[in-house]
Amino acid sequence: MDERRTVKVSKYLAKHLRHQPERIGLTLDEGGWVEIDILITAAAAHGFRFTRDELDHVVAVNDKRRFAIEGTRIRASQGHSVDVDLGLPQATPPAYLFHGTVARHLPAIRAEGLRPMNRHDVHLSADRETATRVGARRGHPVVLSVDAGAMHRDGHVFRVSANGVWLTAAVPPEYLRFPAPH
């Protein structure tokens, strides 16, 4: 499977397993799962055909492990804008986590902190490199440090998804460390 096809199938899966399952007639269960056969059939009925082998390839090679397969079911690992409960237990975060963004968002972040926007949670990375890649998707990346240890001590809840993304409801500005301006 060539790289362009892999990306195309991955984006299709993300759109329909995270944001718009109803567009192709899917109903995710409360945990975000759907039967793989139903997904493949629904996609084909809406003009996007892929095989089980292609699906398995996309899941296996995705460097961010965006999708999880359990038996005959698949779901997105996190990032949903539709209502699902991933059933992730609370976890104790490392002292610092990181968030990648771009400079144009900094004034709002300084004022309001990090908010989930159209997702269920704020997504944080365990390392600067991952946060840099996330920020770079929207332009020149700016990496913020999050004092996750202090947040946790102050009662904020963290969860970690199957692919290592840290999730929390919001990050108030007092827990953020901004890089020095250049």
VOGU-3710 file (C-alpha; in Angstrom, 3 decimals, decimal comma):
1> mderrtvkvs> 0,000/0,000/0,000  1,560/3,292/-1,038  1,978/6,193/1,382  -0,692/8,378/-0,239  -3,283/5,603/0,018  -2,300/4,934/3,638  -2,802/8,621/4,521  -6,107/8,765/2,645  -7,521/5,720/4,475  -6,198/7,019/7,817
11> kylakhlrhq> -7,868/10,410/7,348  -11,116/8,725/6,331  -11,025/6,567/9,460  -10,250/9,551/11,697  -13,119/11,569/10,253  -15,678/8,809/10,703  -14,447/7,196/13,926  -13,773/10,496/15,749  -16,092/13,136/14,338  -18,823/12,130/11,884
21> perigltlde> -19,790/8,446/12,098  -23,380/9,285/11,191  -22,259/10,609/7,774  -21,794/7,032/6,612  -24,503/5,508/8,788  -22,270/4,267/11,616  -23,298/4,131/15,246  -20,372/3,912/17,644  -20,989/2,144/20,938  -20,503/4,043/24,213
31> ggwveidili> -16,757/3,278/24,115  -16,349/4,463/20,525  -16,137/0,960/19,046  -17,685/-0,247/15,794  -17,548/-3,647/14,109  -14,902/-3,620/11,367  -17,157/-5,391/8,851  -19,864/-2,766/9,395  -17,304/0,050/8,920  -15,954/-1,424/5,672
41> taaaahgfrf> -19,476/-2,008/4,316  -20,663/1,494/5,277  -17,604/3,127/3,709  -18,089/1,183/0,466  -21,784/2,116/0,385  -20,704/5,764/0,592  -18,137/5,529/-2,210  -14,922/4,859/-0,278  -13,708/1,291/-0,618  -10,891/-0,277/1,374
51> trdeldhvva> -10,065/-3,833/2,350  -9,496/-5,398/5,751  -5,820/-5,782/4,793  -5,605/-2,040/4,042  -7,288/-1,240/7,356  -4,892/-3,512/9,254  -1,948/-1,867/7,468  -3,133/1,654/8,388  -3,580/0,670/12,038  -0,192/-1,095/12,162
61> vndkrrfaie> 1,931/1,615/10,514  0,322/4,709/12,045  3,167/6,267/14,035  0,684/7,950/16,382  -1,303/4,733/16,944  -4,511/6,667/16,284  -6,644/3,532/16,094  -7,078/0,418/18,211  -8,408/-2,958/17,145  -9,915/-5,319/19,685
71> gtrirasqgh> -11,152/-8,581/18,203  -13,592/-7,674/15,420  -13,933/-4,020/16,486  -12,033/-0,785/15,854  -12,051/2,658/17,452  -10,069/5,879/17,435  -7,710/6,054/20,416  -8,670/9,637/21,311  -9,584/13,010/19,786  -13,323/12,464/19,469
81> svdvdlglpq> -15,740/15,319/19,016  -18,661/12,857/19,289  -19,746/11,651/22,704  -17,833/8,522/23,728  -16,390/7,214/26,975  -13,016/5,644/26,264  -13,040/4,105/29,736  -9,543/5,324/30,486  -8,607/5,159/34,171  -7,188/8,145/35,991
91> atppaylfhg> -3,401/8,244/35,857  -0,646/10,129/37,647  1,127/12,277/35,057  4,850/12,975/34,907  5,957/16,286/36,465  5,787/18,051/33,090  3,828/17,445/29,924  3,985/19,449/26,699  1,578/21,049/24,246  2,395/22,065/20,681
101> tvarhlpair> 0,688/25,106/19,216  1,493/28,130/17,023  2,229/31,755/17,959  -1,127/33,132/16,792  -2,895/31,163/19,568  -0,641/32,382/22,394  -2,664/35,493/23,418  -5,814/33,388/23,969  -3,830/30,645/25,723  -2,175/33,189/28,043
111> aeglrpmnrh> -5,623/34,542/28,953  -7,691/31,339/29,107  -5,221/28,458/29,307  -5,651/25,369/27,160  -9,241/24,396/26,408  -10,471/21,295/24,596  -12,150/23,344/21,847  -14,253/20,850/19,811  -12,777/17,782/21,527  -13,528/16,170/24,867
121> dvhlsadret> -10,121/16,888/26,386  -6,921/18,865/25,990  -4,237/16,658/24,419  -0,755/16,745/25,939  2,470/14,997/24,968  4,981/13,281/27,216  7,935/14,763/25,296  8,885/17,980/23,514  9,548/16,229/20,199  5,984/14,959/19,893
131> atrvgarrgh> 4,571/18,352/20,922  6,789/20,005/18,299  5,372/17,708/15,588  1,820/18,462/16,732  2,412/22,233/16,626  4,137/22,010/13,238  0,907/20,781/11,617  -0,411/24,346/11,826  2,746/26,359/11,165  5,935/27,200/13,053
141> pvvlsvdaga> 5,593/25,251/16,321  5,667/26,738/19,806  5,967/24,210/22,637  4,402/25,000/26,002  5,364/23,178/29,194  2,520/22,104/31,464  3,188/21,742/35,199  1,205/18,501/35,298  2,584/17,538/38,696  1,169/20,698/40,294
151> mhrdghvfrv> -2,120/20,293/38,439  -2,438/16,727/39,707  -1,634/17,774/43,285  -4,307/20,468/42,951  -6,949/17,897/41,992  -6,958/17,988/38,194  -7,648/14,597/36,633  -5,419/13,076/33,956  -5,887/10,027/31,790  -3,539/8,519/29,238
161> sangvwltaa> -4,812/6,989/25,991  -3,614/3,708/24,530  -1,253/5,605/22,230  0,381/7,648/24,995  -1,519/10,924/24,604  -2,241/12,541/27,979  -5,776/13,908/28,363  -7,195/16,436/30,817  -10,318/18,618/30,800  -8,412/21,935/30,612
171> vppeylrfpa> -5,119/23,533/31,612  -5,546/26,842/33,470  -2,946/29,473/32,495  -1,163/29,387/35,863  0,088/25,869/35,082  1,615/26,846/31,735  5,216/27,825/31,037  5,734/29,783/27,821  9,014/29,836/25,918  10,992/33,057/25,967
181> ph> 10,229/35,293/22,981  12,889/35,368/20,293
//
